[in-house]
């Protein structure tokens, strides 16, 4: 067994330049995502759909760059670390940073555009092309160090269940969900077949920041303020959490596991306090009859990841020592590569060794079934 001391619960990738050509079916090649010039006319961007603005490589692939050199556009593949798309280079970067394993998430902006495609047949082909690349080309290089998550399409409940099961056969350790499985704006009974299937297959569900297409009032709308979108998505995760509890989902499927990814953790104790308070005050007139207090579902069914979170660490017992998972967000601009060990030492230096071990590796390893 590998000795896991630091497991990164949230890292990202960008597609290699030839991924769509190699993995997208021939009949879609004439409309496949392609690299174009970004708004600066110097850097590169992924044009996912001609009707939507291209997404520059830019700010989200800046691992190792000083803050003053970070910029939204103007980067090409020659300017960013190959570890962003090449598994062998990623392993080298992980070794240099002291990271033993990483959970791999898709690129937020581009996959968000894919999930808004109205042509669901083409959308599914694109999602499957990404999943095929992730498991066949990337994670297969070292399955003991790469924890792959199946990206779930936004094409209806039957397709969501089918792709979840297909991903598990390829080696997925969980699923990445960016909308309610049935595609509705709110959690509903139509989603139950997906929850049942995830329970049967033992697949934990990761939600990165919030839903990015068609759910919780958050849409991948071209031109929307980046700050406004970020704020809406952060509000979205609390909305999602509350729905899973107050709609009785976690009573019906007590073994489901949800991870709130890249949301930080400092907010959790306040939300738990407020949910319990509203439950006690409103349970009679609202007809709420749960098996547990709302906060107890958090401790049993949810976890949360953080990069830098001084308040979360200070309040770790209120959040739950078993519910916290450290991350780097490599190769995005919030990561501290190659100084993760230094940053972790400063952030967790006063935390007891046993608690630190759980936060840095054990919780994540158990969550995704590698420990």
ABEGO torsion letter per residue (X at the ends): XBBBABBBABBBBBBBAAAAAAABBAAAAAABBBBBBBAAGABBBBBABAABBBBBAEAABABGBBAAABBABGBBAAABBAAAABAAAAAAAAAAAGBABBBBBBBAAAAAAAAABABAAAAAAAAAAAAAAAAAAAAAABAAABBBBBBBBBAEAAAAAAAAAAAAAAGBAEBBBABBAAGBABBBAAAAAAAAAAAAAGBBBBBBGBBABGBGGBBBBBGBBAAAAAAAAAAAAAAAAAAAAAAGAAAABAABBBBBBGAEAAAAAAAAAAAAAAAAAAAAAAGBBBABBAAAAAAAABBBBBABBAAAAAAAAAAEAAABBBBAGOABAABAOAAAAAAAAAAAAABBAAAAAAAAAAAAAAAAGAX
